[in-house]
Amino acid sequence: MEPEVLIYVDDHLIVLNKPSGLLSVPGRGHDKQDCLSARVQALYPDALVVHRLDMATSGLIVMARGAAAQRSLSAAFADRSVHKRYEAVVSGSLTGTGQAWQTIALPIGVDWPNRPLRVIDTDKGQPSVTRYQVLQTHASRNTSRVALEPLTGRTHQLRVHLLAMGHPILGDALYAPAPVLAQSPRLLLHACELAFAHPGDGRAMQFTCAAEF
């Protein structure tokens, strides 16, 4: 495993920086068996999956070592006591650089004719909340860099919420229109912060990993 992927390891957990384009867990078919979890388990056979990132998203993932640690960390994710922050570069100029965090609260549902895509669904969608802060704008490129904190964990939540605002993420092969997709060879979305209570002794653990874009 590349040294830049392994961020931290102890007897209870492993923290990793997943590259963009690598599956978190195995997919369907022989050609989709190479993934982050399989690579980690080749080195640490007791490593167990706790959560995942989309294949196109890069950044921080934690895996548990053993069933007890997996139960503890999974419960922390389920009750939203894990702090997660992302960075993204989006199309268009967002106002309010460096100002207070703002909230997107739009329900998300499955786009049944176009699965696995998601859509804003005000009738049957699940409540979905994202906080965002504008970090920087680039006028000549007509783009903005934003920090994102999902307060719920819906599939494709950040991508769908930003699209609904009219600011799709650059390089998003699922949701961005062709000109925005063409602006980057990869999805410009990165999980840059992760904080949680250690499953062994409860001490506060915090990890940061800067985006490469």
C-alpha positions in Angstrom: 0.0 0.0 0.0 1.3 3.5 -0.9 2.6 5.3 2.2 0.4 8.4 1.5 -2.7 6.2 1.9 -2.1 4.9 5.4 -2.6 7.9 7.8 -2.8 6.2 11.2 -3.0 2.7 12.7 -3.3 1.2 16.2 -4.8 -1.9 17.8 -8.4 -0.6 17.3 -8.6 1.4 14.1 -7.0 2.3 10.8 -7.3 5.7 9.1 -6.7 6.0 5.4 -6.6 8.6 2.6 -8.6 6.9 -0.2 -7.5 7.9 -3.7 -10.1 9.1 -6.2 -11.1 6.4 -8.6 -10.6 3.5 -6.1 -13.6 1.7 -4.7 -14.1 1.7 -0.9 -15.4 -1.9 -0.9 -15.7 -4.6 -3.6 -18.3 -4.0 -6.4 -20.1 -6.5 -8.6 -18.0 -8.4 -11.1 -14.4 -9.7 -11.2 -13.2 -6.4 -12.5 -14.4 -4.5 -9.3 -12.7 -6.6 -6.6 -9.7 -4.3 -6.2 -10.7 -1.8 -3.6 -9.4 0.0 -0.5 -10.8 -2.4 2.0 -9.3 -5.4 0.2 -5.9 -3.7 0.1 -6.0 -2.9 3.8 -7.2 -6.4 4.7 -4.2 -7.9 2.9 -2.0 -6.2 5.5 -4.4 -6.2 8.5 -6.7 -9.2 8.3 -8.8 -8.0 11.2 -9.7 -4.8 9.4 -13.5 -4.3 9.0 -15.5 -1.7 7.0 -17.3 1.0 9.0 -18.3 3.5 6.3 -17.4 4.3 2.7 -16.7 7.1 0.2 -18.0 7.2 -3.4 -15.4 5.8 -5.8 -14.8 9.2 -7.3 -14.4 10.9 -3.9 -11.0 11.0 -2.2 -10.1 11.5 1.4 -10.3 10.1 4.9 -11.9 6.8 5.8 -11.7 4.9 9.1 -11.7 1.1 9.3 -12.1 -0.9 12.6 -9.8 -3.6 13.8 -12.1 -6.3 15.2 -15.9 -6.6 15.7 -16.0 -4.6 19.0 -14.3 -1.6 17.4 -16.5 -1.9 14.4 -19.7 -1.8 16.6 -18.4 1.2 18.4 -17.5 3.2 15.3 -20.6 2.2 13.4 -22.8 3.4 16.3 -20.9 6.7 16.3 -21.6 7.2 12.6 -25.2 6.1 13.1 -25.9 8.6 15.9 -24.0 11.4 14.0 -21.4 11.9 16.6 -18.6 11.7 14.0 -17.5 15.0 12.6 -16.9 15.0 8.9 -15.8 17.8 6.7 -15.2 17.9 2.9 -13.8 20.4 0.4 -15.1 20.8 -3.1 -14.5 23.0 -6.1 -17.8 23.9 -7.8 -19.0 25.7 -10.9 -19.9 29.4 -10.5 -19.1 32.1 -8.1 -20.7 31.8 -4.6 -21.0 34.8 -2.5 -20.0 35.2 1.1 -16.3 34.2 1.1 -15.1 33.6 4.6 -18.5 34.4 6.2 -20.7 32.3 8.4 -21.7 28.7 7.5 -24.9 28.4 5.6 -27.4 25.5 5.4 -28.9 23.5 2.6 -31.9 21.5 3.7 -33.5 19.7 0.8 -35.0 16.1 0.9 -33.2 13.6 -1.3 -34.8 10.5 -2.9 -33.9 7.9 -5.5 -34.2 8.8 -9.1 -35.9 5.5 -10.0 -35.7 5.7 -13.8 -32.0 6.6 -13.5 -30.8 4.6 -10.6 -28.3 4.9 -8.8 -28.8 8.7 -9.3 -30.5 10.7 -6.6 -32.8 13.8 -6.9 -34.4 16.4 -4.7 -37.8 14.9 -3.9 -40.0 17.2 -1.8 -42.8 14.5 -1.6 -41.0 11.3 -0.7 -37.4 12.2 -0.2 -35.5 11.7 3.1 -34.6 14.8 5.1 -31.1 15.9 4.2 -29.0 18.7 5.6 -25.6 20.1 4.5 -23.7 23.0 6.0 -21.4 24.9 3.7 -18.9 27.8 3.8 -17.4 29.6 0.8 -13.6 29.4 1.1 -12.5 31.1 -2.1 -13.8 32.2 -5.5 -11.8 32.2 -8.8 -13.4 34.8 -11.1 -11.4 33.9 -14.2 -12.4 30.3 -14.0 -15.9 31.0 -12.7 -15.4 28.5 -9.8 -15.6 28.4 -6.0 -14.0 26.3 -3.3 -16.3 25.3 -0.5 -16.1 23.5 2.8 -18.9 21.1 3.4 -20.3 19.3 6.5 -23.1 16.7 5.9 -25.3 16.6 8.9 -27.1 13.6 7.4 -25.7 10.7 5.4 -27.7 10.3 2.2 -26.2 8.7 -0.9 -24.6 11.4 -3.1 -25.9 14.1 -0.7 -23.2 16.7 -1.2 -23.2 16.3 -5.0 -27.0 16.5 -5.2 -27.3 19.5 -2.8 -24.7 21.5 -4.7 -26.3 20.6 -8.0 -29.7 21.8 -6.6 -28.0 25.2 -5.7 -26.9 25.5 -9.3 -23.2 24.8 -8.5 -22.3 21.3 -9.6 -18.9 19.9 -8.6 -16.3 20.0 -11.2 -15.5 16.6 -12.8 -18.8 15.0 -11.5 -19.5 12.3 -14.1 -22.9 11.6 -12.5 -24.4 15.0 -12.0 -22.5 17.8 -13.7 -23.4 19.0 -17.2 -20.8 18.3 -19.9 -18.9 21.6 -19.7 -18.5 21.3 -15.9 -17.5 17.7 -16.2 -14.8 18.6 -18.7 -13.2 21.1 -16.3 -11.5 18.4 -14.3 -10.3 14.8 -15.0 -11.6 13.7 -11.5 -14.4 14.7 -9.1 -13.1 17.6 -7.1 -14.6 16.4 -3.8 -12.3 15.4 -0.9 -13.0 14.2 2.7 -10.5 16.4 4.5 -11.4 16.1 8.3 -12.6 13.3 10.5 -13.1 13.4 14.2 -14.6 10.8 16.6 -14.1 9.1 20.0 -11.5 6.3 20.1 -13.4 3.0 20.2 -10.9 1.6 22.8 -10.5 4.3 25.4 -12.9 7.1 24.3 -10.2 9.8 23.8 -10.8 12.4 21.1 -9.3 11.5 17.7 -9.0 14.1 14.9 -7.5 13.7 11.5 -7.0 16.1 8.7 -5.8 15.5 5.1 -5.5 18.4 2.6 -7.1 18.1 -0.8 -4.6 17.7 -3.7 -6.7 20.0 -6.0 
